[in-house]
Amino acid sequence: MCIIVQIAELQSQGCEMLLVTSGAVAFGRQRLRHEVLLSQSVRQALHSTTPLDSSLALLEGRACAAAGQSGLMALYEAMFSQYSICSAQILVTNMDFNDEQKRRNLAGTLSELLRMNIVPIVNANDAVAPPDDKRREQHGEINIQDNDTLAARLAVEMRADLLLLLSNVDGLFDCPPGSAEAKLIHTFYPGDQDAIAFGGKSSVGLGGMESKVKAALLALQCGTAVVIANGTDPKLTGRVLADVYGGKRVGTFFSHVKQQGPSVEEQAETAREAGRALASLQPEQRVEILCRLAELLTERQETILGANKQDLEQARASGLDASLCDRLAINPSKLSALAVGLRQLASSAGNALGKALKRMRLAPGLILEHVTVPIGLLLVIFESRPDCLPQVAGLAIASGNGVLLKGGSEAMLSNAALMSIVQEALSLHDISNAAQMVNSREDVAAVCQLVDLAIPRGSSALVRSVAKAAGTVPVLGHSEGICHVYVDEHACMDMALKIVRDSKCDYPAACNAMESLLIHRALLRSPSFEQLVDMLHSENVQIRAGPRLSKELAFGPTTAANLRTEYGGLVCTLEVVDNVCAAVSHIHHYGSGHTDTIVTEDGLFAHFSCNFFVEHPTLRKQPSNTHSKVNYHPTVYIPKEVCVVGLFVCLTSVHS
C-alpha cells in the first residue's frame, strides 16, 4: 500500500508512473488451493498420504497465472481508487518485443494511457508464456520472464528517465548481503561487474540480484537512469520512491561516469584514521600545528583574499542576498583576528585532552575517573562564512578530532584556499587528511551517518534541517540570533550610541548582531531618542517600529511584521518599554537566548542583568557605573573546555 501512496503523490506532481509487477501466479495458486480442497471428498482428505503442498506444486504455473490475474488487478484497482487514480492492465510476451510493429503498438498504448493520467500495470502474460528457454538468451534474444528484464525493456521502449528496481535488500553489495563483510555499493559502474559475487535468487522471485544488474545495465546503456533499492524495509518503503526521485542517496545508483576524487565514505574513513593519529600526538605537536596555521593565514593572505574576491564577484552577479554577501566577505582584519584567535587557542590547547574532570573513589584501591578524550569524527556544515573554516578546523585540531567540512557553494574558492593551508599545517606531522572538505552534493542525512557529531553553523533553518536529517547522530547547534539591546533611562547616551552602532553596524550579518533595540519610555521624544534614530539612519539602518512605538508616533517608521525576526542585515526593530522589567519580559518572550545587552548606569539594574535577567526581591540599589552584556544559552549550556571533547570513563587501580 505504501508504494501505491507514493505513486499517487508523484503522479500528482506531474510524473508519469508505470508499474511492472507480478503476483498473479501466487494469487492464483491460493485460489486453486481452495478449489483443490473443495474438490476432495472427506475420505480423500482424511486418508490422503500426499501432502497438499506437494500436490499444489504440480499445478501448472500458466493455469495459476490465469486464475490469479483478475484477483490481482481487482486488488490494485481497489487501492488506486482510494486516490482517484485509474489503472489499466497490460500483459506482454517476448513476441511483443521481438516484432517491431507490436513494439510500436505497445508503446502507443502506454503513451496514451500515461497521457490520460492512467497508471499502466504491466506484467508478463504467464498464462500463455512458453517454458523458460535458455537457448534464446544464448542467441542474443532477451527473455522477459522476470520482471527486472521486462521493466528494463519497457524503460528503453518508453525512453523513461528513471528505472527503479525494488528488492528485498538495500541495494547491490560487493558480496552476498548475508555475509559479515558485505558492503553496500552506492554507485555502480558497468566495468565493476566482475568484482561482484552474486548470491542466489529470492524465494518469491524469478530473477535475483544478478538479473537486476543485467536489466539495469541494459537500461543504462540506452540512456535510462537506474536505481536498485529496498522495497520491503518498513523504514524505507514509506518514502523510497520520493527519496529516489528527490535525489537522495538510496540504494545503488548505476552510472557511466565515475566520480572524480574519493567518495564521501572514503573521505570519512581517511579523516577518522588521521584523527586518531592527531589525537595520539603530543600536546606540543598539536600546539605547533595551530601556531603554523595562524602563520599561514598571514603568509597566504593575498591568495585567500584573491579567491574570496572571485567568490564575491560571482555571488553578486548571481543576485545573492546582501546579508549573505557580507558573511561571505573576508578582509585583512578578519584574517588577523582569526590568527589571533588560533594563537589564543594554542595557548590553552595543551591540556584539552587527558584532563581529569572528576575522580570518585568507588572502593579501596578503585577510582573512577572522567577524562576528556576526542569525540571521533566531526561534521561541520556552514553557510556563506568561509572564515568559519579555520575556526572549526582549529578547534578540531586542539581537541584531537578528525573533521569533515561542508561549506556553501557560494564560497567554494575561498574554502579551497583556506582548506589548503589547514592541510598544510597538518602536514607538519603527516596527518593532512585529518581535515577533509566535502564538495559533493551528498544528502546531509547520508553524510551524518558517517560521523559522531554534526555541527551546523548558519541560519536557524540550517540548524533545524541538519537536526532533522541527523537522526540518532548528536547535533551541536545554536539558537536563532534574535539579539536585543535595551537602553535604560539612566544610561550614558554617548556609551549607548557606541554600543548600538557597534552591535548593529559593525557586522550586521553576525549571529550576535542586534536585531531589536528597546528604549525606556522616558527617552521617547527626548534628544537622546533623536540621537539614536539619527545615528541609525546615518548608518543606513532601516527601522521597523514595534506595535507600542507605532501607537506613540503619528508618522513613524514602517511597522515590524514580526518581533521574532532575525534580519541579518542593516534592519532592526525599535520598540518602547515602560521599565527594565518590561524589557526583560519582552526579551524572554521574543528573544532567542543568544546575546542580549542592557545599557544603564543604575547599579540595581546592572546587577539585575548580571543575574541572567531573573528578578531577586532582596536586591538593593547600589550606585555604580556599569554596562552589562550577557551571553546566555537557556536551552543548553556547554562549558568551553569540554565543548568539543567527550568523556571517557577510566577505572584505574591505586596502590597504597
N, C-alpha and C positions, 0 to 999 in steps of 0.2 A: 504493500500500500504506500510506503514511503516513496518508492520510485514513481508511482502514479502522481503523487502530490508534487514532486519536483518537476516532472514532465509538464504538469499543468502550469506551474509557476513560470517555467522557462518559455512555454508557449505563449503565456500572457505577456511576456517581454518581447515577443516578436520572433522567437526562434522556431524553426521548422523541425519538429521532432519525428523520428521514425524509430519504431521499436521492433527489434528482432528478438524473438523469444521462442521457447519450446515449452513442453509440458503436456502436449496432447497425448503422448504415449502413456505417461504416468497417470494422467487424468483418466484415460480410457481403461487402463489396467485396473484401477479401482472400481470403475463401473462394471467391467467384465467379471471382476472377482465377485461382485454382488450377484451377477447373473449366474455364475457357476454355482454359488451357494444355493440359489433358488432352484436350480435345475436338478439338484441332487435329491434323491429320496432319503427318508430317515435312515433306512438300512445302510445306504451308501455312506451317509455322513457318519454313522456310528461305527461301521466296520471297515472303513477305507484305511488301507495301510500306507497310502501315498499322501505325504503332507500336502496341504492345499497350496502352499507357496511353490512346491515343486511342479504341480500341475499348471499353475499360473505361468511359470517360467516357459512352458511350452506354447503359450499363447502367441499367435502371430503378431509381431510388432505393428504391421500395417493395419491389422484389424483393431488393435488398441488405439492407434492414431485416429482411425475413422470414428471410433466410438467416443473419443475424447475431445475432438475438435469443437463440437457445439458447446460442451460444458465449459471449455477453456475460454472461448470467446464470450460466453454469457457472463463469466466472471469479470473479464476485462471491461465489458460494456457496463456492468453494474458499477465498477469502481470509477471509470472515466465519467459516467453520467453524473456522479456526485459533484463534478466540477464543470458541468455543462459542456463536456467535450465529447464529440462523436468519434468513434473508432471504426476502422474497416480492416477486414482480414484479407490477406493475400498469401496464397500458397504457391510455392515455386518448386521447380525441379531443375536438374542440371541442364535439361534441354532448353529451358527458358533463357539460359545464359549462353549456351553454345550456338543458338540460332540468332543471327543479327536482327531479323525482323521481330522476333519475340522479345529481344532485349529492348528494342525501341518501344514496343507496346508496353512493356513493364515500366520503363522509365516515364512514359507518358501518363500512365495510370497513377503512378506515385506522385508525379508533379501536380496532377490535377487534384488529388486528394490533399496534398500539402497546401495548395493554393486556397482550398476551402477550409483550412484550419482543422482538417480531419487527421487524426493520428493513425497512420498505417501500421498494422501489426503483422509482421512478415514472419513466415515460418516455412521450413521445407515441407513439401507435401509428402509426408511419410506414408500416407495411405496408398500411394501408387509408386513410391520410390523403389528402384531396384536394390538388391543387396549391395553392400559396400564392395566396390571393385577396385582394388589397389592397382590393377594394371592400367586403369585410366590415368592415375596420377603419374605412373611411370612414363606414359606417353605425352605428358605435359598438360593433360586436362585437369582442371581444378574441380575437386569434388566439394559440394556444398552440404554434405550430410551433417556436418557440425555447424553450430550457429556462428562460430567465430569466422569461419571462411565465408559463410553466407553474408554476414554483416560486412565483411571487407569487400565482397563483390558488389553489394548494394552501395556501399560508400563510394566505390570507384565509379559505378554507373551513374550515380546521382551527383557526383562531384561534391561530396559532403566536405564541410570544413573540419569536422571533428568526428572521430570514431571512438566511442568509449566502450571498452570490453570489460564487463564486470566478472569477477571471480570470487572464490571463497578465501583468497589470501590477499594481502595488502598490495601486491604487485609482483614484479619479476624479481626473483632472488638469484644470487650467484650460484646457489646450490639448493637442493630441496629445502623448503622453509621449515620443515620439522627438525632439521639438524641445528646444533647449537651454534655453528659457525656461520649460519646463513645471514647474509646482509642484503637489505633491500636496495635494489638499483633504482635510483630516482630518475636517471636519464640513460636511455639505451641507444646505442649507435649500431647500425647494421653490421659493422665489422667486428663487433664484440660477441657475436653469436657463438663462436667456438669456445668461448670461455665460460659458457653456462652449462651446468649439469642439470638436466631436467629430471623431474620425478615422474610418478605415474599419473593417470587420469583420475579425475574426481569420481566419486561413487554415483553421481547423478548426471554426469555429462558424457558426451561422446568425444570431446576434444582433449582437454588438458592444456597445461601451460605451453607446451611445445606447439600445439595447434594455434594457440592465441598469438604466439610470437610470429609464426608463419603468416597468419592472417594480418597481423599488424604491419609486417614488412611489405606485404602485398599492397595494402592501402597507402603506406608511407611512400612507396615507390611511385604511386600515381598522384601524390600531392595532398593526401589527407592526413591531418594530424591525428595521432593515436595515443590513447592513454589506457593502460590496464590498471584497474583499481579494485578495491574490495567492495562487493555488493551485498555482503552478509553481515558485516560487523555492525551491531546496533549503534555503536558510537559514531559510525560514518554514514550509514545508509540514509539518515535523515537529511544529509546535505552533500552527498558525494557528487551529484550532478551539478549542483550550484557551485560547489568549490572548484571542480574541474573547469566549468565554464568561466568562473571568475579568475582563473589563472593561478589558483593556489596550488601548493605543492602536495599533490595527492597521487599515490600510486607510482607507476612508471611511465614516463613520457618518452616517446620514440622520436628521435630527431636525426636528421642527416648531418647537422652542423655540430661539431664538437665544441664544447665550451673552452674559451681561451682562459688559461690560467687554472689554478686549483679551484676545486669546488668548495662550498661553504663548509662541508663536513671535513674536508682535508685541512682547511684553514683552522677550524676549531680544534682538531686533533693536534695540529702542529703548535698552535698557541697554548694549548693545555700542557703539552710536554715542555715547551720552552718556559712556561710559567712555573713549572716545578723546578726547573733549573734556576730560574730567577729567585725563587724562594730559598733555595739552598745556598745562595751566595752569602758571603759575609756582609753584615750591615754596612761596613765601609765601602764595599763594592757597589751596593745599591745607591749609596750616597754619591759615589763617584759618577754613576750613570746620570743621576738627577742634575748634578753640577754641570756635567758635559752637555746635557740637554738645554740647560739655561744658557750656556755659552753659545750653542749653535743657534738659538733664537736670535741672538745679537749678530753673530757672524753671517748668517744667511738672511738677514733682514731684507735685502734688496730682492732676493729670489722670492721670498714669501710675499712681499708687497706687490711684486710684478704679477704673480699668479692670482693674487686677490683682486688686482685691478681688472684682469681679464674676466674673472667671475662677476665682478660688479657691472662691467660693461654689458655682459651677456644678460645679467639679471634685469637691468634697467631696460634693455632692448626688448625683453620678453614681457615687460609690464609687471614685474614683481612688486609687491606692496612696499611702500616706502619704509615702513617699520621693519620689514624683513631685510631690506637692503641695509638699514642701519645695523642690524645684528650681523649681517654678512661682512661688513666693512672691518678691515684690520688697518691699524695705523702704527707708527713707531712707538707711541706712548703705550698702546695695548701690548705690544711685544715686550717693551721694557717692563711693564707691570707683570707680565707672565714670567719673565726671567727672575724678577724679584720674588715672586710667589714660589717658584720652583726652588730657589735657594733657601727660602724660609722653610719649605717642606723638607729639604735635605737636612737642615739643621735639627729637625725633630724626628727624622725617619730612622735613626739608628736603633731605637727601641720599639719600633712599631710591631715587630714580630718577636715571639718568645717572651712577651711581657706577661707576668703572672698577675691577673686581675683579682683573684680571690684564692685563698687557701683555707681548707677546712679539715680539721683533724677528725677522721672518722673512727679511728681506733688506735690504740697504742702501736706506733710504727707504721701507720697507714694514713696518708694525707691526700686529700682531693684538691687538685689544682685546676683553675680555669686559666688557660694560657691562650694568648692571641696567636692565631695561625691564619694563613691565606684562605680565602673562601674557595678559590679554584679558578674558574674561567668566568670573566665578566663580559656582558654585552652592554655597550653604551650606545644609545641611539640619540642623535642630536639634530636639531634643525637650524639651518642658516647661521650657525655660530661656529666657524672654524677655530676660533680662539679657545673653544671648549676642548678641542682635541689634545693639546699639550697638557691641559689641566688634568683631565681624567687619566691620560697616559702616565703623568707624574704620580698621581695617587695610586694607580695600579702598580707602578714600579716600587713605590715606597712600601706597599703592603704585600709585595711578592705575588701578585695575581697576574695571570695571563688575561688579555683583553681583546675582544673583537669590537671594532669601532665602525658604526654605520652612520654616515653623515648624509645630509641632503645633497641632491644632485646639483643644486644651485651653487654649492661650494666645492665642486669636485676638484678643481685645480688647486685651490687653497689647501684643501685637505690632503691632497697628494704631496704638496710641498712640505707641509708640517709633518706628515707621516714619514717622509723620507728622513727628516732629522731625528725623529723619535727612534726609528730603527737604527740610524747611525749611532746614536748614543747607546742603544742596547748592544750594538756590535762590539763595544769595548770588552765585553765578556762573552762574546759569541752566542748571544741569545736574542738576536734581532727579531726572531719570529714570535717573541712573547707578545707583541702588539701587531694585530692584523687589521687591515682595512677591508671591510666587506662592501664591494661595489656592485655585486649582482643584485637583481631585483627579486630577491627571495622574499617569500612570505614571512612576516615577522614571527608568526606563531611557529613556523618550522625552525627558524634560527634560534628562538628562545629555548627550544627543547635540547639544544646542544650546549647550553651554558648553565651555570649555577646561580647566577644573579643577573637580572636585567635592570638597567638604569636608564630611564628616558630623561632627556634634558631638552625641554622645549615647552610648547603650549600645553594647556590642560587637556586639549583634545588628544594630543600625542600621548600624554601620560595615561589617559583613560583607555585609549586603543591598545597600548602595549600591555597594560594591566589585564585587559580582557583577553588578549591573544596569548599571554604567557601561560595561562592555565595554572598548573601547580608550581611553576617556577617563581620564586620570590621576585618581587619588583620593588626597587627602592626609588620611589617617585617623590614629587613635591606637589604642593597645592598651587592654586592659581595665585598670581601676583596682584591681587586687588589691595594695594597698599594705601594707607591713609596718613595724612599729616593734619594734626589739629593745632591751630593757633589760638592760644588762650588769650583772654583779655589782659592778663598780666605779662604777656610775652614782650621781649625786646624786639621791636619791629625790624631793626637792622639785622638782627640774627635770624628772625623769621623769614625775611626776604631771601637771605643767602641760603637758608635750608630749603625753602620751597623751590628756588631756582635750581639748586643742585639736585634735589630729589626728582624733579620733573625733566629738566632740560639737559643735564649732563649726559645721560644715556637713557632716553625715553623708552627704548626697546627692552631694557633690562627687566628682570623679573621683580626686582625690588624698587622699581621706579614708582613715584607717586601717581596714583590714579584718581584719588579723591582728596580734595582739600576742604577741611572743616574749619569754620571760623566761629568764634564766640559771637552771640547776638549783639553784645555791646560794641563790637567793632563795625557793625553794619552802618553804612553811610558816614563812617569816620574817615579821616585822611589815611589811616592805616589800611582800610579796605580798598581805597582808591589806589594806594601804592601797590598792593598785591595784584590787583586786576591789571594795572598799567604794566607792571613787570612781566606778567604772563603774556600780555598782548605784545610787548616788545620782543619776547622770545618766540613769537608766532604760535603760541599755545591757544588752541580753540577751547573755549569754556562751555561746559554744559551745566546748566543750573539744576540744582536739586529741587524737589517739589516745594519745600519750605521757603527756599530763596525765591522761587518764581512767584510765590504769593506776595513777597515783600517788595518786589521790583515790578513796576508797571511795564517797563520796556527793557526787560533783562535779556540775557543770552538765551539761546535755544535750550529747551528743557531736556534733561537727560532721559533717554528712553529706558535705561535700566541702571540702578545704582550698584549692580554687581557686574560691572563691565571692566575688563582688562583691555585698555585701549592699545597699549604697546606703541604709542606714538605721541605726538605733540597735541594731545587732547586730554582734558581732565574734567572731572565733576567738581563743582563748587556748591557747597551746602552750608547752611547756617544751623547752629545748635544752641540750646539755651545755656548749657554749662558743661563741665568736664564729664559729669555723669551721663549726660545725653550723648556726648561724643563717644564715650566708651560703649554705651549701648548701641549706637549706630555702627561702630566698628565691629562689635560682636555679631551684629545682625547681617551686615553686608560685606564684611571683610573676609579674607581667606586665611588669616593667621600667618601671613608671611612676614611682612615688615611694616610696622606702624610707629608713628612718631607723635609725641606731644611736645609742643614748644611752650614753655612757661618759665616764669621766674618765681613762681609760688612754690615753696618747698613742700607744702602738703600735696599738691597735685603731682609734683615730681616724684615724691615717694610713692604716691598712689600708682603712677605708671610703672615704677620700678618693680612693683609687686604684681606685674602681669595684669594690670587693669582689674584687680579684684579689690573692691572697697573694703576697708577694715574699719570697724567702728571706733577703735581706740586711737586712731591717728590724730595727732595734734599738730597744729600749724607750726612749722619751723621755717623761718626766713632763710633763704639761700638763693644763689644764682645757679640755676641748673637747666640744662637741656637734656632731656632723656629720650634716647632712641632705643626701642626694644625690638629685637628679633625673636619671635617665639613661634613654636610649632605645636599647636594644641593637640594634633592628632597623633603624631609620632615624634618622640624625642630620641635622638641618637647621639651619644657623646662623640666628639671629634676623634678621639683616639681609637675608637672601635668601629667607625662608620664603614670601613672597607676591609675589616678583618673579621674572621669568625672566632668562635670559641671552641677550644679543644679541651676535653676532659682528660686529665692525665693522672693516673694513680701511681704514686711513687712510694717506694719503701724507704723509711727513715730509720737509720741505725743509731742507737744511742752511743 
